[in-house]
């Protein structure tokens, strides 16, 4: 992949400023960055990214990532590669397939912006990004209806219940040390996608911390299992 002559790459602070200048990212663009950040050695292929995003073809992942890179490139006036994606990644061909490696300056910028913890790449409908009256559920149009979640609700729920899974009692920090410290999903007992409007959420009454395994099992059925059902099921198998 030929390289275009360019000045020295921007530092992470310039990337931070560029992302901020773009404004609020679309959900897909934020999720792409998060998936790439958490990929092994921050390296990923278009095919792997498409699979993680649920796209039917790798070309969609290429297009979406490239569009975001173009916006960043325009803010920075920096494009070191023929491919616009080169503003965010470097390229390495392995066994005939191009691998995208997240630029370290971009990785550091994502940390500074606080975008990596949203992992926020939520694979579950009720995962809260991490109301007093907290309000959430205001619909914003993407390609389907998505529902806003107040990130303060997550912390209020954790402050009350702690970081152990409310179903199986698993604690990531105890098992994985510093890597798992503070990690847990938060489940809405009543899916806000079923309410379809803004509503007041009580972090103690309406939310519960759950591990990803239990969270996935809750959503194995549609409608999701109730909290009473998942706990009863687990106890019946002990």
C-alpha positions in Angstrom: 0.0 0.0 0.0 1.9 3.1 -1.2 2.6 5.9 1.2 2.0 9.5 0.5 4.7 11.9 1.7 3.4 13.7 4.8 4.5 15.6 7.8 5.1 13.9 11.2 2.0 12.2 12.5 -0.2 14.2 14.9 0.2 13.5 18.6 -2.6 12.1 20.7 -3.7 15.6 21.8 -4.3 16.6 18.2 -6.3 13.4 17.7 -8.4 14.3 20.8 -9.0 17.7 19.3 -10.0 16.3 16.0 -12.5 13.8 17.4 -14.0 16.6 19.5 -14.2 18.8 16.5 -16.2 16.2 14.7 -18.9 16.2 17.4 -20.9 13.3 18.6 -20.0 10.1 16.7 -22.6 7.8 15.3 -23.0 4.6 17.3 -21.4 2.5 14.6 -18.3 4.6 14.4 -17.8 4.6 18.2 -18.3 0.9 18.3 -15.8 0.3 15.5 -13.2 2.3 17.5 -13.9 0.3 20.6 -13.7 -3.0 18.9 -10.4 -2.1 17.3 -9.1 -0.8 20.6 -9.9 -4.0 22.4 -8.7 -6.3 19.6 -5.6 -8.5 20.2 -2.6 -6.2 19.9 -5.1 -3.6 18.6 -4.9 -5.3 15.2 -7.9 -6.4 13.2 -8.9 -7.2 9.6 -11.9 -5.8 7.7 -13.5 -9.3 7.8 -13.1 -9.6 11.6 -14.4 -6.1 12.2 -17.5 -6.8 10.0 -18.2 -10.0 11.9 -17.9 -8.1 15.2 -20.2 -5.4 14.0 -22.8 -7.7 12.5 -22.2 -6.5 8.9 -23.0 -8.9 6.1 -19.8 -8.0 4.2 -16.4 -6.6 5.0 -16.8 -3.8 2.5 -19.3 -2.2 4.9 -16.8 -2.2 7.7 -14.2 -0.7 5.3 -16.6 2.0 4.2 -17.7 2.9 7.7 -14.2 3.0 9.2 -13.0 4.9 6.1 -15.7 7.5 6.4 -14.7 8.2 10.0 -11.0 8.4 9.1 -11.8 10.9 6.4 -13.5 13.2 8.9 -10.5 12.9 11.2 -8.2 13.5 8.3 -10.0 16.7 7.3 -9.7 18.0 10.9 -6.0 17.2 11.1 -5.1 17.9 7.5 -3.2 14.6 7.7 -3.5 11.6 5.5 -0.3 9.5 5.2 -1.8 6.8 3.0 -3.6 6.5 -0.2 -6.4 4.9 1.8 -8.1 7.5 4.1 -8.1 4.9 6.8 -4.4 5.4 7.2 -5.2 8.5 9.3 -6.3 6.1 12.1 -4.4 2.9 11.3 -1.2 1.5 9.9 -1.3 -1.4 7.5 0.5 -4.8 7.5 -0.1 -7.6 5.0 0.0 -11.0 6.6 -0.6 -14.2 4.6 -2.2 -12.2 1.8 -4.6 -10.3 4.0 -4.4 -6.7 5.1 -4.3 -6.1 8.9 -5.2 -2.8 10.4 -3.2 -1.7 13.4 -4.6 1.1 15.5 -2.1 4.1 15.6 -0.8 4.5 19.2 -1.7 8.2 19.1 -5.3 7.3 18.3 -5.4 4.6 21.0 -4.1 7.2 23.6 -6.7 9.7 22.4 -9.5 7.2 22.9 -8.3 6.7 26.5 -8.2 10.4 27.1 -11.7 10.9 25.7 -13.0 8.1 27.9 -14.5 6.2 24.9 -12.9 2.8 25.6 -14.9 1.9 28.6 -18.3 2.1 26.8 -17.6 -1.3 25.4 -19.8 0.7 25.2 -19.6 -1.6 22.8 -22.8 -3.1 24.1 -23.7 -6.4 22.7 -26.8 -6.7 24.9 -30.0 -4.6 24.5 -30.1 -3.6 28.1 -26.4 -2.9 28.8 -26.0 0.6 30.2 -23.0 2.5 29.0 -20.5 2.1 31.8 -32.0 8.7 38.0 -32.6 12.1 42.4 -34.5 11.5 39.1 -32.6 9.9 36.2 -34.3 10.1 32.8 -33.5 7.8 29.9 -35.1 6.2 27.0 -35.3 9.2 24.6 -35.4 7.7 21.1 -32.8 8.8 18.6 -32.9 7.6 15.0 -30.1 5.5 13.7 -31.2 2.8 11.2 -33.5 1.4 13.8 -34.7 3.0 17.0 -32.0 3.2 19.7 -32.6 4.3 23.2 -30.5 6.6 25.2 -29.2 5.5 28.6 -28.0 7.8 31.3 -24.5 6.7 32.3 -25.1 7.9 35.9 -27.7 5.2 36.3 -25.0 2.5 35.9 -22.9 4.0 38.7 -25.8 4.4 41.0 -26.8 0.8 40.5 -23.2 -0.4 41.2 -22.9 1.9 44.2 -25.9 0.1 45.7 -25.4 -3.5 44.6 -21.7 -3.7 44.2 -19.7 -5.3 41.3 -20.8 -9.0 41.9 -23.2 -10.5 39.4 -26.6 -10.5 41.0 -27.3 -13.9 39.4 -24.1 -16.0 39.9 -22.1 -13.7 42.2 -19.1 -13.6 39.9 -16.7 -10.7 40.4 -14.3 -9.8 37.6 -11.8 -8.0 39.9 -11.4 -11.0 42.2 -10.8 -13.3 39.2 -8.8 -11.1 36.9 -7.2 -8.6 39.2 -6.6 -5.1 37.9 -7.8 -6.0 34.4 -11.2 -6.9 35.7 -11.5 -4.2 38.3 -14.8 -2.2 38.0 -16.1 -4.3 35.1 -19.7 -5.5 35.1 -22.8 -5.2 32.9 -25.9 -3.5 34.1 -29.3 -5.0 33.2 -32.6 -3.2 32.8 -35.3 -5.4 34.5 -37.8 -3.9 32.1 -36.2 -3.4 28.6 -36.5 0.3 27.7 -36.9 -0.7 24.1 -40.3 -2.1 25.0 -41.3 1.1 26.7 -40.6 3.2 23.6 -40.5 6.6 25.3 -38.6 8.6 27.9 -39.2 7.4 31.4 -37.8 7.8 34.9 -35.5 5.0 35.9 -34.7 4.1 39.5 -31.2 2.6 39.5 -32.0 0.4 42.6 -35.5 -0.8 41.5 -35.0 -1.0 37.7 -31.3 -2.1 37.3 -29.1 -5.0 38.4 -25.4 -5.7 37.9 -24.9 -8.9 35.9 -21.9 -10.7 34.4 -21.9 -11.0 30.5 -22.6 -14.7 30.7 -25.8 -14.3 32.8 -26.7 -11.3 30.7 -26.4 -13.3 27.5 -28.6 -16.0 29.0 -31.3 -13.5 30.0 -31.5 -12.4 26.4 -31.4 -15.9 24.9 -35.2 -15.7 24.9 -37.5 -13.0 23.4 -38.9 -11.4 25.5 -35.9 -11.7 27.8 -36.2 -13.9 30.9 -37.3 -12.1 34.0 -34.8 -11.7 36.8 -36.8 -14.1 38.9 -36.8 -16.7 36.1 -33.0 -16.6 35.5 -32.2 -16.9 39.2 -34.8 -19.8 39.6 -33.3 -21.5 36.6 -29.7 -21.3 37.9 -30.8 -22.6 41.4 -32.6 -25.5 39.8 -29.4 -26.6 38.2 -27.1 -26.3 41.3 
